[in-house]
Amino acid sequence: MLIKTALLLLLSCVMHYASAQNSGFKFPSEPIADANEEPASNTALTPTCRAKLKQQKIMVLLAESRNGIISAKQSSYASAVNIINDKLKALGLKTYTQEQIRAQVAQAEIDAYFKNDPDAALSASKRMAANYVLRGLIEMTAGRNAMVNVNQVNVNMEFTLSGSDGRIISQTGASNASFAGNDVSGMARILVKENADEVVTKLYNDYCAKAGKR
């Protein structure tokens, strides 16, 4: 009798659970977040952070380092800069075109900036009246991949976000070792396209966390 009763109870529980599943009911797996709470995700800026960035001006500069030699001709990386600018504008920031930068900042000054000349960095940002400068330095190493018998190029990009006073706010990077060939600007564009959201969000989450209101 006890066994029969237990079986009936078990059958009742199974039928109740099946009914709940069919009706669309699910047991909550996570607590429901407060609707007024700002997201803590590393892939999205909070509303407060976005408000701080509204209409702030930023200048983006890219350069390549190969065997210790810096090449900072901005026109070589136009497509990569455009991708980054689009992401920055989506956050409410105001960006500069390469034509605007070349009209105000001499190439020698840009070269000095990538050689860590602090005076050049300050001068460049002042000329553009920029609140921030985002510097991207591309480093590449080439070698022969014996396993697949191709020339492989490893690309690494280090991004540094600085304030108008030259103070470093945040740094992050992106890398890819799957490319083969010598089209560095093309590889930079692909790498930026794949990582732009994460890079920009990381830099400005750090800004909102550390820099405060400027």
N, C-alpha and C positions, 0 to 999 in steps of 0.2 A: 504493500500500500504506500509506504514511504517513497519507494522508488518510482511508482507511478505518479505520485504527487510532484516529485522533483522534476520528472520528465515534462509534465504538463506546464510547470513554471518556466522551465527552460525554453519550451516551445513558444510560450507566450512572450517571453523576452525577445526571442528571435524575430517573431512576427511584428512586434512593436518597433524594433530597430529597422526592419525592412520597410515598414510603413513610413517611418520618419525619413529614410533615405529617398524613397520615391516621391515624397512631398516636397523635396528640395531642402529640407532641414539638414543642417550640419552642425556638429558640435564645434564651437569656436576653438581654433588651435592657438590663437594669439590674442592677447587683450586688445580691445578696441581703443585706438588712440584718441585722445582729446582733439576735437575738431579745431580748437584754437591753438594747438601745439605746433610749433614750427618743426619741419622735418629735420632729422639728424643725419640724413643720408650724405655720403661723401660725393655723390654724383649730382646733387642739386643744391643750389644756393637757397638760403632761407629768404623770405620776404624782407626781413630787416637788412640782410646783407645786400640784396638787390637795391634797396632804397639808398644805401650808402654810395652805390656806384653810379647812380643816375646822373648822366651828363658829364661824368668825369672823363678827361681826355687821356688817351694812351697812345704811345708811339711804339710800333713793333719793328724790330730790326733783327735780321738773320744774317749769319755768316758761317763759313765753312773753315774748319781747321784740318789741314792735311800735312802730315810730317812737320808740325810745328809752325806752318805758314798759314796765316789768316787771309782768307779771301772774303771781303765784305761788300762785293758789288751787289747792291740790293735788287737790281733787275733780274738777276739769276734766280731769285727765289720768289718772284712775283706771285705765282699761283699758290705757294705755301702761305705767304703773308695774307693773301686774300681770304684763304680758308680761316686763318686765325682771326682776322678782322671781323669776319661774319659772326664768329662765335662771341667775340667781345661785344659787338653791336647788339647781339641778342640779349646780352645782360644789361643793356642800357648805356654802355660806354660809347664815347665818341672816338673814332679812330682817324688816322691820317692815311692818305694814299701815298704811294711811293713818289709820285710826282710832287706832292706837297712837301715831303721830306727832303727830296733832292733840291728843291727850290730854296730851302732854308738852311740845310746842313751840308757842309762840304764833305766830299768823300774822305779826305784826310782826317776829318774829325770823327767820322764813323769808324775808320780804321783804328784810330787811337782809342776809341771807346771799347772796341773788342780786344784791345791790348791792356785792358783794365786801367786805363788812364782816368782817374776820378774827375779831373777838371774837364776832360772831353765829354764825359757822361753828363755832368751838370750843365755844360754849355749847350749840348744838343737838346736836352729837355727844356732849357730856358728858351731857346730859339723857337721851339714849337709850342711853348706854353703848355707843355704836357704835365699832367698830374702823375703819370706813371710811364715807365719805359719797360717794355717786355723784350728781353734779349734772348734769342735762340741761337745756340752755337752747335753746329753740326760737326761731328767727328766721325771719320770713317777709317776702317782698316780693310785692306784687301788681301786675299790669299787664295790658294788653290785648295778646293775641297776634293781630296783624293777619292772619297767614296763615290761621288757622282761625276767626277772629272770635269768640274766647271770652276770658273773664277767666281769666288763668293766675296761679297762686300758686306761688312757689318757696319750698320749705321746707328749712331747714338746721338740723341739731341738733348742738350741740357738747356732748360729754360730758367731764366732769372727775372723776377718781377721786382723792380726798384721804384722808390718814390721819387718825386721831383728833387729831393735833397740828396739823392744818390744812395740812400739807405736801402739795403736789401730787405724786401718784405717776405719773399718766399722763393723757393727753388724746387724744381722737379725735373723729371726727365722721361724720355721715351726711347725705346730701342727696337731694332729688328735685325736679325741676322739671316734673313731668308732671301735677300736680293743677290742677283748676280749681274755684273755689268759695271759701267762707269758713268751712268747718267745720275750724278749726285743730286741735281736739282729735282729730277723726276722721283728719285727715291725719297727725298725730303718731303715732297708734296704728298706722296702716298703715306708716309709715316705720320705727317701732321694730320692728314685726313682721318686716319685710323685712331688717332689719340687726342685730337684737338679738344673734344668735350671734356675728357678726363683731366687733361693738362690745365685748361683754363679754369675749370671748377676747383681743382686742387689749389691753384695759385690764389684764387680769390676767396676761397674758404679760409685759407691761412691769413689773408689780408683782414677779413672780417673778425677773425679770432684774435689777431695780434696787433693790428695797426690802430684799431678804433677809428673814431671820426677824424678825418683829416681837415 
